[in-house]
Amino acid sequence: MEEEELKKWSSVFIEELKEAYEESGQRSSGQLAESFESVIKKTSTGYLVDILANKYIGVLEQGRRAGGVPSAEVFINWIKTKPSFSTLSNKEIKSFAFAIRTKIRNEGIKVPNQYNKGNIYNKVIETAFDNVDNTLNSITEEHTKNMSNYINNIKWL
């Protein structure tokens, strides 16, 4: 019962994350939205729910410090997904990718900024924790009912 409820909860949570991502205007290739998944593991003390996503979700939410950057190919692919850059030649795309990489390496990415308000997922996460409380309460109520029914069906000797 618990695992089924947690699967339902995590599915709703992932859909809400995807909606927040779409509403933020940060969607490019859609790979981030496609990367969301939940993994539910039974442990000795209950269940562990991991929500997984591509690593750059943190950059969208909080930015990044200056330093190492992904390969040029990552930025070339990103540029190709943007309709506003569809008229660029391959040479221009490579040049633009190099400029983006250099700026990120030297300055990092500050969030919020003019293109990204940040805090894309905070509200979703806060709501999700409220929903977990509700889910746990319903599971507890169900267990209490089951235990009560079990106790009522015991035949005393």
N, C-alpha and C positions, 0 to 999 in steps of 0.2 A: 504493500500500500504506500509506504513512504516514498519508495523509489519512483513509483508512478506519479505521485504528486510533485516530486522534485523535477521529474522530466517535463511535466506540464509547466511548472513555474519557470524552468530554464528556457523552454521554448518561447514563452511569452516575453521573458527578459531579453532574449536575443532579438526577437522581432522589434521590441522597443528600442534596443540599441541601433538596429538598422534604420528605424524611422528617424531617430535623432540624427544619425549620420546623414540621411537624405535631406532632412530639414536644415542642416547646418550649411549646405551648399559646398561641402568639401568633397563630395563624391567625384571621382575622376574615372578610373577604370572599373570600379565596382569590386575590385579584388578584396578590399577590406571587408565589405559587407558579406562577401562569400566566405571569408575566412572564419567568421564567428561560429563557434561550436561549443557544446557543453559536454563535459565528461563527468559522469557521476560514479563515484567509487564508494563502496561499502568499507567502513573502517571498524575497528574494534569498539569505537564509541558512538558510531552512527554513520552518517554519510558525509562525503566531501564533494562539493560541486565546484568544478573548475570551469570557468568561461574562458575560452581561448580565442585569440585573434592575432592577426599579423602584428609584428613587433612595432610598426610605425604608428599604431593607435596612440601610443604615448606622445608622439611628436604632435599629432593633431590636437591632443588635449592640453599638453603642457609646454610644447616647444622642445628645443634641444640646445645644448651648449655648443660652442664652437669646437671644432676638432674634426676627426675622421668622418667621412661621408660615404654613402653607398656608391657603387660603381656608376659610371656615366650611363650605362645601359638602363638603369632604373629611371634616371631622369629623362632619357630619350623616350622610353616607353610612356612615361607620364606626359610628356609634351605632346606625343602623338594622340593621346586621348582627348586633348583639349581642342574643341572646335575652333576656337579663336586662333589656333596655330596651324590650322590645316593647310594654309597656303605656303608654309615654310618649306624650303628645299631641305634635303638631307644634310647638306653642309651647314645650313642655318640652324637646323635642329641640334646638331652636334655642338655648334658654337654656343647656342643658348644653354644647352645642358652643361657645358663646361663653365659658363658664367654662373649658373645656379649653384653648381658644386663648389665653386671658388667662394662665393658669397657665404654659403652655409659653413664651409670649412673655417672661414675667417671670422664670421659673426654669429653663427648659430641661427636658430629660428626663435624669435620672440613671439610668444602667444600670451595675451591677445595681440592681434595686429589688424591692419585694415582689411585683410581677407579672411581672417579666422578669429571669431570672438572667443574661442576656447570654451572650456566647460561644456563640451558637447554632451558628455555622458554623466556628469555629476547628478543631474536631476533624475535621470533614469536609474542610476544606482541607488539614490535615496529612496525612490519609489519602490524599487525592487526589494530593499530591505524591509520596508513596510509590508510588502506582499509576502515575503518569507515569514514574517511574524504571523500573518493571517493564515498562511499555509500550515505552519507549525501548530497553530491553535486548532485548525480543523483536524489535523492528524491526531493531536492529543485528544480532542473531543471524540474522535472515532475510536481511538484505543480505549478511552474511558468507557464508552458505550459497550465495546466488545468485552472488556474486562468485567463490566457490570453484568452483561448477559451470561458470561462464563460463570461468574460467581453465583448468579441466580439459578443456574442449571446444575450446580453441584448437589449431589444427593448425600446428605450427612448420614453416617452409619449410626 
